[in-house]
Amino acid sequence: MFELFVARRYLRAQRKGLFSLITTLIGVAGVTIGVAALLTTLSVMNGFQADIRRKIVGAQSHLTVSAHMDGDRKTRVEAALDARKSVVARAPFVLGQAILTFKGRSTGLVVKGIDLEREFAVNDLAKAVTDGGWAGINDTKPPGVVLGAELASNIGAWLGDTVVFISPQGLDTPMGLVPAMKRFKVVGVIKTGYYEFDASTAYCSITEAAAFFKTPGGLTGYQARLSDLDLAEKEAAALQQGLGWDYAVRSFMDLNRTLFAALKLEKAVMFLILALIILVASFNIASNLILLGTEKLRDIGILRAMGATPGMIRKVFLWEGLLIGGSGTVFGVGLGLLLSWVIWRFPIVELPGDIYYLSRVPVQVDPVDVAVVTCCGFLLSLLATVYPAWRASSIDPIEAIHYG
């Protein structure tokens, strides 16, 4: 192709010595740094999002179906879940809010009643135990409870201590409304890695929780695990349509929509901010091409006189910009992938484990992000060539030869 051939000759030519080479290298380096920074940042953010999602799903479940489980509703929900091919496990649960008191300290918390034989098939709580164990919630007098690590630390309770739960649903007695209270013995401590759960959740047997909260039907609802996590939204919508409006079907995304929306917005804003680095580098390309057009004014005039059309001249400069920007984009993608691998492989940045529950920065490279960043680099490089290409193609060949 004639235009590509001329563009490559111009790049290889020694225009005014070292200065022209430096300006070209600056253009390539600018795009390289911008693309590498953008790709590395997105990969790190993907790693954090994936880690948060893993911890949320590990402490909750893929799907949750809640309702007043009186009458035949329990059977209907079980049948609806069993009918979905993607549902691989289900477990009943009871959920309620209470006040935890211990040695003069009090705090609000969420109490979750679970069925030990089925609970761990829908989440990863069995792996989260740091002290004690789960078996004690069925085998002790008073009944056992497992506390989140942050909750246990904040309240000052530990294994073997007896804590008191106070329910906001009081008991109606001849003396008036009296708060329902129940003693529990701490038999375990868990750390899911997600602060919100670890600081506000306690787990006991489903029978004790149902009796304490006077839950209709003995349970609040069912949790379900899917064969594919990405099917959660679709399956939740299908179950909601099949069960009706008086059942609340929520995916893990629905239960944490604010958090995931914030993470998505943060990623989009970071993309726009870091894309400005590539935009600034594209101005370097534009200035380099304007300089090229000035230096090669006579050559352009000769090409026009020999029959080259304005469109051909434009294509020469478009190819010139794409070669500079494209090289920077390719090098940037390679550098970004290399940096992502180095951050993942070596503990360059160490995080305080007591705050982040991580010892190193998580990294996850998304092929979609790689494609988007690559297209962004090429597109901005192409846009940078529009004005220099138009300016060069509008040159009068006679004046170019005469004054070039």
Long-range contacts (C-beta under 8 A, 24 or more apart in sequence): 2-312, 3-312, 3-315, 3-316, 3-318, 3-319, 4-319, 6-303, 6-316, 6-319, 7-316, 7-317, 7-319, 7-320, 7-323, 8-319, 8-323, 10-292, 10-296, 10-316, 10-320, 11-320, 11-323, 11-324, 15-292, 15-295, 15-296, 16-295, 20-291, 20-295, 23-284, 23-287, 23-288, 23-291, 24-288, 24-324, 26-284, 26-288, 27-281, 27-284, 27-285, 27-288, 27-324, 27-325, 27-328, 28-324, 28-327, 28-328, 28-331, 29-281, 29-328, 30-277, 30-278, 30-280, 30-281, 30-284, 30-328, 31-278, 31-281, 31-282, 31-285, 31-324, 31-325, 31-327, 31-328, 31-329, 31-332, 31-377, 31-381, 32-328, 32-329, 32-331, 32-332, 32-335, 33-277, 33-281, 33-332, 34-274, 34-275, 34-277, 34-278, 34-279, 34-280, 34-281, 34-328, 34-332, 34-377, 35-278, 35-328, 35-329, 35-331, 35-332, 35-333, 35-335, 35-336, 35-373, 35-374, 35-376, 35-377, 36-332, 36-333, 36-335, 36-336, 36-339, 37-274, 37-277, 37-336, 38-271, 38-274, 38-275, 38-277, 38-278, 38-336, 38-373, 38-376, 39-332, 39-333, 39-336, 39-337, 39-340, 39-365, 39-369, 39-370, 39-373, 40-336, 40-339, 40-340, 40-343, 41-270, 41-274, 42-267, 42-270, 42-271, 42-366, 42-369, 42-373, 43-336, 43-340, 43-363, 43-364, 43-365, 43-366, 43-369, 44-340, 44-343, 44-361, 44-362, 44-363, 45-263, 45-266, 45-267, 45-270, 46-267, 46-363, 46-364, 46-365, 46-366, 46-369, 47-344, 47-361, 47-362, 47-363, 47-364, 48-263, 48-362, 49-260, 49-263, 49-267, 49-364, 50-362, 50-364, 51-193, 51-358, 51-362, 52-194, 52-259, 52-263, 53-252, 53-260, 55-192, 55-193, 55-194, 55-357, 56-194, 56-252, 56-256, 56-259, 57-123, 57-124, 57-229, 57-252, 58-123, 58-124, 58-125, 58-127, 58-128, 58-192, 58-193, 59-123, 59-124, 59-125, 59-128, 59-192, 59-194, 59-197, 59-201, 60-123, 60-223, 60-252, 60-255, 61-91, 61-122, 61-123, 61-223, 61-224, 61-225, 61-252, 62-122, 62-224, 62-225, 62-226, 62-229, 62-232, 62-235, 62-251, 62-252, 63-87, 63-223, 63-224, 63-225, 63-226, 63-232, 63-235, 63-236, 63-239, 63-249, 63-250, 63-251, 63-252, 64-221, 64-222, 64-223, 64-224, 64-248, 64-249, 64-250, 64-251, 64-255, 65-221, 65-222, 65-223, 65-224, 65-239, 65-243, 65-247, 65-248, 65-249, 66-95, 66-220, 66-221, 66-247, 66-248, 66-250, 67-221, 67-243, 67-246, 67-247, 67-248, 68-216, 68-217, 68-246, 69-215, 69-216, 69-217, 69-218, 69-219, 69-220, 69-221, 70-216, 70-217, 71-217, 73-217, 73-247, 74-217, 74-219, 76-243, 77-221, 77-222, 77-243, 77-247, 78-222, 80-239, 80-242, 80-243, 81-222, 81-224, 81-239, 84-224, 84-235, 84-238, 84-239, 85-227, 86-226, 86-227, 86-228, 86-231, 86-235, 87-224, 87-225, 87-226, 87-227, 87-235, 88-121, 88-225, 88-226, 88-227, 89-118, 89-121, 89-122, 89-224, 89-225, 90-118, 90-122, 90-222, 90-223, 90-224, 90-225, 91-115, 91-118, 91-119, 91-121, 91-122, 91-222, 91-223, 91-224, 92-118, 92-206, 92-219, 92-221, 92-222, 92-223, 93-119, 93-206, 93-219, 93-220, 93-221, 93-222, 93-223, 94-206, 94-209, 94-210, 94-213, 94-215, 94-218, 94-219, 94-220, 95-209, 95-220, 95-221, 96-167, 96-209, 96-212, 96-213, 96-215, 96-220, 97-168, 98-165, 98-166, 98-167, 98-168, 98-212, 99-165, 99-166, 99-168, 100-151, 100-155, 100-163, 100-164, 100-165, 100-166, 100-202, 101-163, 101-164, 101-166, 102-155, 102-156, 102-157, 102-161, 102-163, 102-164, 103-156, 105-154, 105-155, 105-156, 107-151, 107-154, 107-155, 108-200, 109-151, 109-200, 109-201, 109-202, 110-200, 110-201, 110-202, 111-165, 111-201, 111-202, 111-203, 111-204, 111-209, 111-212, 111-213, 112-201, 112-202, 112-203, 112-204, 112-209, 113-203, 113-204, 113-205, 113-206, 113-207, 113-208, 113-209, 113-210, 113-219, 114-203, 114-204, 114-205, 114-206, 115-205, 115-206, 116-205, 119-223, 121-225, 122-223, 122-224, 122-225, 123-223, 123-225, 125-190, 125-192, 125-203, 128-190, 128-191, 128-192, 128-193, 129-188, 129-189, 129-190, 130-189, 130-190, 130-191, 131-158, 131-159, 131-188, 131-189, 132-159, 132-186, 132-187, 132-188, 132-189, 133-187, 133-188, 134-187, 134-188, 134-203, 135-187, 136-185, 136-187, 136-188, 137-187, 137-188, 137-203, 137-204, 137-205, 137-208, 138-205, 140-185, 140-187, 141-185, 142-182, 142-183, 142-184, 142-185, 143-182, 143-184, 143-185, 143-204, 143-205, 143-208, 144-184, 144-185, 144-186, 144-187, 144-188, 144-204, 144-205, 145-184, 145-185, 145-186, 145-187, 145-202, 145-203, 145-204, 146-186, 146-187, 146-188, 146-189, 146-190, 146-202, 146-203, 146-204, 147-186, 147-188, 147-189, 147-190, 147-202, 147-203, 148-189, 148-190, 148-191, 148-192, 148-197, 148-198, 148-199, 148-200, 148-201, 148-202, 149-189, 149-190, 149-191, 149-198, 150-195, 150-198, 150-199, 151-198, 151-199, 151-200, 151-201, 151-202, 152-186, 152-189, 154-199, 157-186, 158-186, 158-189, 159-186, 159-187, 159-188, 159-189, 160-185, 160-186, 161-185, 161-186, 162-186, 165-202, 165-212, 167-212, 167-213, 169-213, 169-214, 180-212, 182-208, 182-212, 184-208, 191-357, 193-357, 194-357, 195-357, 221-248, 275-376, 275-380, 278-376, 278-377, 278-380, 279-380, 281-328, 281-380, 282-325, 282-380, 282-381, 282-383, 282-384, 283-384, 285-321, 285-324, 285-325, 285-381, 285-384, 285-385, 286-321, 286-384, 286-385, 286-387, 286-388, 288-324, 289-317, 289-320, 289-321, 289-384, 289-385, 289-388, 289-389, 289-392, 290-387, 290-388, 290-391, 292-317, 292-320, 292-388, 293-317, 293-388, 293-391, 293-392, 293-395, 297-395, 297-400, 297-403, 297-404, 298-400, 298-401, 298-404, 299-404, 300-392, 300-395, 300-397, 300-400, 300-404, 301-395, 301-396, 301-397, 301-398, 301-399, 301-400, 301-401, 301-402, 301-404, 302-397, 302-400, 302-401, 304-395, 304-397, 304-400, 305-397, 305-401, 310-393, 310-394, 311-393, 313-389, 313-392, 313-393, 313-395, 314-389, 314-390, 314-392, 314-393, 315-389, 316-389, 316-392, 317-385, 317-388, 317-389, 317-392, 317-393, 318-382, 318-385, 318-389, 320-385, 321-381, 321-382, 321-384, 321-385, 321-388, 321-389, 322-378, 322-381, 322-382, 322-385, 324-381, 325-377, 325-378, 325-380, 325-381, 325-382, 325-384, 325-385, 326-377, 326-378, 326-381, 328-377, 328-381, 329-374, 329-377, 329-378, 329-381, 332-373, 332-377, 333-370, 333-373, 333-374, 333-377, 336-373, 337-365, 337-370, 340-365
